[in-house]
């Protein structure tokens, strides 16, 4: 029996068919064999196009098939299908000739709950959340101007290329160190945890870690949902930015990290300052500094002009002479005031002396009177205060006379 597409082997040139013809034959056989079929599986890689069509992968533990729900069918679905759901899909197997692949065009969907992997995801998330591993209080702030950034990913991945490309338009005073790690498949979990541990080595001197990889299905990203990896992220002493998968992909590492970035490009914008904004800020500060400096210079010049026109600087000795003249005037005024006060005090003293002299008993003695004193010097006013034999003194205008009482008479 001869194979299709070949003539007799003895002929010189075999008869060939085009790719389109071969695909057409496969399409006819496949679509004719499976006109419509119910398929059970789990929704993965769900994409909702702007056109309204839904694209996804229907998978089980061992295989997968691409699925599509046209907009007209999607609008009639009673419940919205979600990532990780277990479903029953009724559809037709078709061959997409443009890509040489087959797919299931779904006409009906019956939901069966979450798939096994999604259930495992939700269970672990609930347990770690209850433990407080995703608490906001544990989140560390990112450094404003990191000197060294460690990027944990596959060195040949598109994620690291996107990150490095985006970094070129950011702040360039930062060194980026790629720390290789397996991000999918067997051995990826210990590889990622070991890379996080290596990033903490003092020799690297990192300021922040970026954990990243490209998009994929839940299975492709599952290494970042493993408990060992999530705990390593949560316990990191350095701030970690998680940029895993696409915007719609959420892993447990995203929840445990200090900052979640939607894409590797977004991660670069999270950890690196915007170079254009920094340049603009520097220019604005320079302009403000120039304005302030010019204002201060103008103000100081005006002050110098005022000082230049002042008498102190134009005629420095004039102020000294003026002060000397004022000092002389104050000296003369003080002297006149003192002399006036002294003369007034002298006049008051003379008046007081005259008054005192008029009242003094000694002044009476000048007219021939005398004063008799006892032995203690007190004036004797009554004779009854004496007795014969007492010593007395008589004070005259000039001199004293000491006597002894011979007789005391009351009259």
C-alpha positions in Angstrom: 0.0 0.0 0.0 1.3 3.4 -0.9 1.3 6.3 1.4 -0.8 9.3 0.4 1.2 12.0 -1.3 3.8 9.7 -2.9 3.9 8.0 -6.2 5.7 4.8 -6.9 9.1 5.1 -5.1 10.7 4.3 -8.4 9.5 7.5 -9.9 11.9 10.4 -9.9 9.8 13.2 -8.3 7.2 12.3 -5.5 3.8 13.9 -5.6 3.4 16.4 -2.7 0.5 18.1 -1.0 0.5 21.6 0.4 0.2 22.4 4.1 -3.3 23.8 3.5 -4.4 20.6 1.8 -3.0 18.4 4.6 -4.6 20.6 7.3 -7.9 20.5 5.3 -7.8 16.7 5.4 -7.1 16.6 9.1 -9.9 19.2 9.7 -12.4 17.2 7.8 -11.5 13.9 9.6 -11.4 15.5 13.1 -14.5 17.6 12.8 -16.4 14.8 11.2 -15.4 12.3 13.9 -16.3 14.7 16.8 -19.2 16.8 15.7 -20.0 17.8 19.3 -18.8 16.5 22.7 -19.1 17.2 26.4 -15.6 17.7 28.0 -14.8 18.0 31.7 -11.9 20.1 32.8 -10.5 23.1 34.7 -10.5 26.6 33.3 -7.0 28.1 33.0 -5.3 31.0 31.2 -8.7 32.8 30.8 -8.5 35.9 28.6 -11.5 38.2 28.0 -10.9 40.0 24.8 -12.2 43.4 24.1 -14.3 41.9 21.3 -16.2 40.0 24.0 -14.8 36.6 23.0 -13.4 34.3 25.8 -10.2 32.4 25.2 -9.0 29.8 27.7 -7.4 26.4 28.3 -9.4 23.4 29.4 -7.2 21.0 31.2 -6.9 18.0 33.5 -4.0 16.4 35.2 -2.5 15.0 32.0 -3.6 17.1 29.0 -5.1 20.3 27.9 -7.0 21.8 24.9 -7.6 25.3 23.9 -11.1 26.6 24.1 -13.1 29.5 22.8 -16.5 31.0 23.6 -17.7 33.4 21.0 -19.3 36.7 22.2 -22.8 35.6 21.2 -22.5 32.5 23.4 -20.7 34.3 26.2 -23.6 36.8 26.5 -26.0 33.9 27.1 -24.1 32.3 29.9 -25.9 32.4 33.2 -22.8 32.4 35.4 -19.5 34.1 34.7 -16.7 31.6 34.2 -13.5 32.2 36.3 -9.9 31.0 36.5 -9.6 27.6 38.2 -13.2 26.6 37.9 -14.1 23.0 37.1 -16.6 22.9 34.3 -18.4 20.7 31.8 -18.2 22.2 28.3 -20.4 21.2 25.3 -18.7 22.2 22.1 -17.4 21.2 18.7 -13.8 20.3 18.0 -12.4 22.4 15.2 -9.1 22.8 13.5 -7.7 26.3 13.4 -5.9 26.1 10.1 -4.0 29.4 10.5 -2.0 27.9 13.4 -2.3 24.2 12.7 -3.9 23.6 16.0 -7.2 22.2 17.2 -9.6 23.8 19.7 -13.0 23.4 21.3 -15.7 25.9 20.3 -17.9 25.9 23.4 -21.7 26.3 23.1 -22.7 25.4 26.7 -21.0 25.6 30.1 -21.9 23.9 33.3 -20.0 24.9 36.4 -18.7 22.2 38.8 -16.9 24.4 41.4 -13.2 25.0 41.8 -10.6 22.7 40.3 -8.3 20.6 42.5 -5.3 23.0 42.1 -7.5 26.1 42.7 -8.9 24.4 45.8 -5.4 23.8 47.0 -4.5 27.4 46.3 -7.5 28.7 48.3 -6.9 26.4 51.2 -3.2 27.4 51.6 -4.1 31.1 51.2 -6.7 30.9 53.9 -4.2 29.1 56.3 -1.4 31.6 55.7 -3.8 34.6 55.9 -5.0 33.3 59.3 -1.4 33.0 60.4 -0.9 36.7 59.5 1.7 36.1 56.8 0.0 38.6 54.5 -0.5 41.3 57.2 0.0 44.9 56.1 2.1 45.6 59.2 4.8 43.2 57.9 5.2 45.2 54.6 8.6 47.0 54.4 8.9 50.2 52.4 11.0 50.4 49.3 14.2 52.5 49.4 13.9 55.8 47.5 17.2 55.4 45.7 18.4 51.8 45.8 22.1 51.3 45.0 21.8 47.6 44.2 18.8 45.6 43.1 18.7 41.8 42.9 16.5 40.2 40.3 15.6 36.6 40.9 14.4 34.9 37.7 15.5 32.8 34.8 18.4 34.6 33.1 17.1 33.7 29.7 13.5 34.7 30.4 11.5 37.5 28.7 10.8 38.8 32.2 14.4 39.8 32.9 14.7 41.4 29.4 11.6 43.4 30.0 12.8 44.5 33.5 16.3 45.5 32.1 14.7 47.3 29.2 12.4 49.3 31.4 15.2 50.1 33.8 17.1 52.0 31.0 14.6 54.8 31.2 14.7 55.0 35.0 17.3 56.2 37.5 20.7 55.0 36.3 22.6 55.2 39.5 21.7 51.7 40.4 23.4 48.4 39.8 21.2 45.5 38.8 22.3 41.9 39.7 20.5 38.9 38.2 20.3 36.0 40.5 19.5 32.8 38.5 16.7 30.5 39.6 14.4 27.9 38.1 11.0 29.5 38.0 9.0 26.4 36.8 9.0 22.7 37.1 11.0 20.2 39.1 13.5 21.7 41.4 12.1 25.2 41.1 11.0 25.5 44.7 14.4 24.9 46.3 16.0 27.0 43.5 13.9 30.0 44.3 14.3 29.7 48.1 18.0 29.3 47.7 18.1 32.4 45.5 16.3 34.5 48.1 18.8 33.3 50.7 21.7 34.1 48.4 20.3 37.6 47.9 20.7 38.3 51.6 24.5 37.7 51.5 26.4 40.7 52.7 28.8 40.5 49.8 26.0 41.4 47.4 24.9 44.4 49.5 21.4 44.5 48.0 18.8 47.1 48.9 15.8 45.4 47.4 14.8 42.1 45.7 12.6 41.7 42.6 11.1 38.2 42.2 9.8 37.9 38.6 8.8 35.6 35.7 6.5 35.8 32.7 2.9 34.8 32.5 1.5 31.2 32.3 -1.1 28.9 33.5 -1.8 28.2 37.2 0.4 25.1 36.8 3.2 27.1 35.3 3.1 29.6 38.2 2.5 27.1 40.9 6.1 27.2 42.2 5.2 30.7 43.6 2.3 29.2 45.4 4.3 26.6 47.3 4.4 27.2 51.0 8.2 27.1 51.3 8.6 29.9 48.7 5.8 32.0 50.2 7.4 31.8 53.7 10.8 32.7 52.3 9.3 35.8 50.7 7.5 36.8 53.9 10.6 36.3 56.1 12.9 38.3 53.9 14.8 41.0 55.7 15.1 42.9 52.4 12.0 44.4 50.8 10.7 42.2 48.0 8.7 43.2 44.9 6.7 40.4 43.3 6.2 40.6 39.6 4.9 37.2 38.6 2.8 36.5 35.5 0.4 38.9 33.9 -1.8 41.5 35.5 -4.6 39.0 36.0 -2.3 36.4 37.6 -2.2 36.4 41.4 0.1 34.1 43.4 0.6 33.7 47.1 4.0 35.3 46.7 2.2 38.4 45.5 0.3 38.5 48.7 3.4 37.8 50.9 5.7 40.3 49.1 6.1 43.9 50.3 4.9 45.3 46.9 3.1 43.6 44.1 4.0 44.7 40.5 1.6 43.9 37.6 4.5 43.1 35.2 8.3 43.1 35.2 8.1 46.5 33.5 5.9 47.8 36.3 8.4 46.3 38.8 11.1 48.5 37.3 9.0 51.6 37.8 8.2 50.5 41.4 11.8 50.1 42.5 13.6 52.8 40.4 12.8 56.5 40.4 11.7 58.1 37.2 14.8 59.7 35.6 12.8 62.4 33.8 10.9 63.3 36.9 14.2 63.5 38.9 15.7 65.7 36.2 12.6 68.0 36.2 12.8 68.1 40.0 16.5 69.1 39.9 15.8 71.8 37.3 12.9 73.2 39.4 15.1 73.2 42.6 17.9 74.9 40.6 15.4 77.6 39.4 14.2 78.1 43.0 17.7 78.3 44.2 18.6 80.9 41.6 15.5 83.0 42.4 16.3 82.9 46.2 19.9 83.7 45.6 19.1 86.6 43.3 16.6 87.9 45.9 19.1 87.7 48.7 21.8 89.4 46.6 19.4 92.2 45.6 18.3 92.6 49.3 21.9 92.8 50.5 22.8 95.3 47.8 20.0 97.6 48.9 21.1 97.3 52.5 24.7 98.2 51.4 23.4 101.3 49.6 21.5 102.4 52.7 24.6 101.9 54.8 26.7 103.7 52.2 24.4 106.8 52.4 24.3 106.8 56.2 26.2 109.4 58.3 28.1 106.7 60.2 29.9 105.6 57.1 30.1 108.9 55.3 31.4 111.0 58.3 32.5 108.5 60.9 34.1 111.2 63.2 31.1 113.4 63.1 29.1 111.0 65.2 32.0 110.9 67.7 32.2 114.7 67.9 28.5 114.9 68.3 28.6 112.4 71.1 31.5 114.2 72.8 29.6 117.5 72.6 26.5 115.9 74.2 28.7 114.4 76.9 30.1 117.8 77.7 26.7 119.3 77.9 25.5 116.5 80.1 28.6 117.0 82.3 27.9 120.7 82.7 24.2 120.1 83.4 25.2 117.6 86.0 27.6 120.0 87.6 25.1 122.8 87.7 22.5 120.5 89.2 24.9 119.3 91.8 25.9 122.8 92.8 22.3 123.9 93.0 21.5 120.9 95.1 24.5 121.7 97.3 23.7 125.3 97.8 20.1 124.5 98.6 21.2 121.9 101.2 23.6 124.4 102.7 20.9 126.9 103.1 18.6 124.4 104.7 21.5 123.4 107.0 22.1 127.1 108.1 18.3 127.5 108.8 18.2 124.2 110.8 21.4 125.2 112.8 19.8 128.6 113.6 16.6 126.9 114.8 18.6 124.4 116.8 20.7 127.1 118.4 17.7 129.0 119.4 16.3 126.0 121.2 19.6 124.9 122.7 19.8 125.4 126.6 23.5 126.2 126.1 22.6 129.3 124.3 20.8 130.5 127.5 24.0 130.1 129.4 25.6 133.0 127.5 23.2 135.3 129.2 24.4 134.4 132.7 22.3 131.4 133.5 23.7 128.0 134.6 22.5 124.4 134.7 22.9 122.1 137.7 23.6 118.4 136.9 23.7 115.3 139.2 26.5 112.8 139.3 25.1 111.1 136.2 25.0 114.3 134.1 21.2 114.7 134.3 19.7 118.2 134.8 18.3 118.7 138.3 14.9 120.3 138.2 13.7 119.8 141.8 15.7 120.3 145.1 13.9 117.4 146.7 15.8 115.1 144.4 19.0 116.0 146.4 20.2 115.5 149.9 23.1 116.9 151.9 26.4 115.4 150.8 25.4 114.7 147.1 27.9 115.8 144.6 26.6 118.1 141.9 28.0 120.0 138.9 27.1 123.4 137.7 27.4 124.1 134.0 28.2 127.7 133.2 28.7 129.4 129.8 32.3 128.8 130.2 33.5 125.9 132.5 32.0 123.8 135.2 31.8 124.0 139.0 31.7 120.8 141.2 30.0 121.2 144.6 28.7 119.2 147.5 25.2 119.8 148.8 25.2 121.2 152.4 21.5 121.9 152.8 18.3 121.3 150.8 15.4 123.7 151.0 12.1 123.4 149.3 11.4 127.1 149.1 
